[in-house]
Every structure is written in C-alpha cells, then in structure tokens.
C-alpha cells in the first residue's frame, strides 16, 4: 500500500477527474450491500492509480454526500488533527455501514448456504459474496473447495463423487 504523504488538494481534484468513470457518489443509507459495493469499487480503482494513503482518504471523502458526508465530518472531529490513514478510514466506514448484526447474519447465511434451486453459477456468485464474511473458513483453497461442494445440490455432488478435484476452481 502506498505510503502516507501530505494531502495535495489539487492532485486529489485531478485524480477525481481522471477517475470520474470509476467512482460513484456515496450518500449513506442503511443498505450495507450498497456501501460494500461502493467501497470495493473505489478500492479497485485505487489499485490502478498511484495514490498515497492521504489521497485515497481524500478521494473517498470527496465522493461522500448527504448522510455519508455528515458521518465523515463527525469522524474528522473525533480523530482530530491527526492524519487519517486509509486503514482508519476504511475501518470507521465499515463500523458505520456494516453493523456487527449484518456481518453476523452474513456469516450465518454463508454457513448454511445451499445451492437449492439456484444454478451453479448463481450459487457460486452467492458463495463468493458471502465467503468474504468467513475468511478463516475459506483461507485454504481445499477448505474453500470443500465448503463449496458441501453446499451443492445432492445430485451434483453424486455426479462429482467419482472425480477428484485438487482446487476450488476445478470443482
């Protein structure tokens, strides 16, 4: 991750103009999936931009509006004059928009996830989305594969029983 450096507001404005297509505004609200999507999108954009931590914070803050901007102003007051790192921003954002009850519910949903009437592709998408809330269960590729296969419909698992897979991707 880039090192922290003094914030150059003109550079943040230039970066914001360059990233206009990649960044969206975040207004706050109670939908944690919307907040997660916004955060993931800006983090993805940061990977392609040469930004310092201060610029990451500045760019993210620049794209906050309404309730989210009010939240950010409060955070700056709480943190005082210290320079705010990207890690601090992200942790505060996640505390505000991904409540513990939401994270627990997602973990529980992951633990009980079954394919059901979903296609394998739909199940895989849901599996990957929820697996972010249980990283310790899918840290190793073999564990990820076993968890995925366990949730597949019985008829698919039966067809797979004669095969041996060495990775999640193969399964």
Buried (B, 14 or more C-beta within 10 A) or exposed (E): EBEBEEBBEEBBEEBBEEBEEEBEEBBBEEEBEBBBEBBEBBEEBBEEBEBBBBBBBBBBBBBBEEBBBEBBEEBEEEBEEEEBBBEBBBEBBBEBBBEEEBBEBBBEBBEEBEBEEBEEEEBBEBBEBBBBBBEEBBEEBEEBBBBBBEBBBEEEEEEEEEEEBEEBEEB
